[in-house]
Amino acid sequence: MKQEIYKNMYQQICMTEEQKNSIWRRIQAEKTSLANTVRFRAKLPARAAVCAGVLLVSGMTVLAAGEFSVMDRLAEAMGFFTENTQELTEEQKNVFARYGMALGNEIAMTHGTLKLDAALYDGAYLFIPFRYVFHEDAEGYAELKAGTDIRKTSLWHDGTVAGFHEDLVYMDNERLGYRMRQDAKAVTESLTKFRHEITEDGVLSGSVLLSTNGDRLFTEGDVIEVVRHARNTKKEEQTGEEIKEEIKVLTEFTLEKPVAQSAVALDAADRSALGELGLDIENMTISPLSLQYDGSGTHKDITHTYMEVVLKDGSVVDDMGAGYETAHSAAEQETTAFHARRFFTAPILPEEIEGVRVWNDSAEELWIDVKWN
């Protein structure tokens, strides 16, 4: 690892009040493998010392959030979320180390506390690993031992999940959501996934993936809010009057350094060939996390044209499928604007990208070279 990686990780440390009294540190000699990493707990002499900062020693990785490194937490969480079972290379993990951001946000909920651990984002996507820590006095807590499948506990009834799962979507019967303070309409979708196995006593882990509408991308300095949407349905039923939804901010955090992105240059030949496929691509952007492109075309051409990123070794980058946002519901032959994005199952390295392959159901195909700027 280069010292720049250590420096970036150090600058991204964020701790809660509870965590300011102690911090975990991991010592890693530059020539020592990850398997030989030594970890120990270090107690700081005073809270003020934590607030002021921690010295970064060459060859030393400082662990964030008390019990884990941001790199390890993001790697583990994304592997489960995208169902990627392949071992990541050190270079891929360095993407997490360099751009990952430690969080310490906590939200008190009905059955436990929702803890946001970290964040990683590019323009189109924001990935947030979390833990749900059950209250010790919650009914059935004694069953929640590490390694236990929650579906085999009393908290799982008739194939449905008890209140804890609803906590991730609802709080006191009111909807839980995510938004950008600068543009509340920018966040258009959230996908939440959690493990069935208890990761440690009384704790479930999972992640949420947020995406934007394409017109407004995630950028450094954006404030992400976790909010509660509430309606006075009882009053609405009694009076017949539509009650305006109230929104309460439960917690928030500010986005720091995004994953590096690069615009894919499309020359006249590329644009002409895409036009033959019925697409007018205005912009195409690639990052270690995703491929993003937008433009216009007929509804049929948009939904029946496919893109994939190909590496220099000839392998195709796995992704979670294309997510589309269209300007309006379009008839098959009607031209409509669209935003499309593909989230990769694991980080890719810019220097390993060869190009983008495009094809459609009619077996028409074209190749776009990618040169990282």
Disulfide bonds with the S-S distance in Angstrom:
none
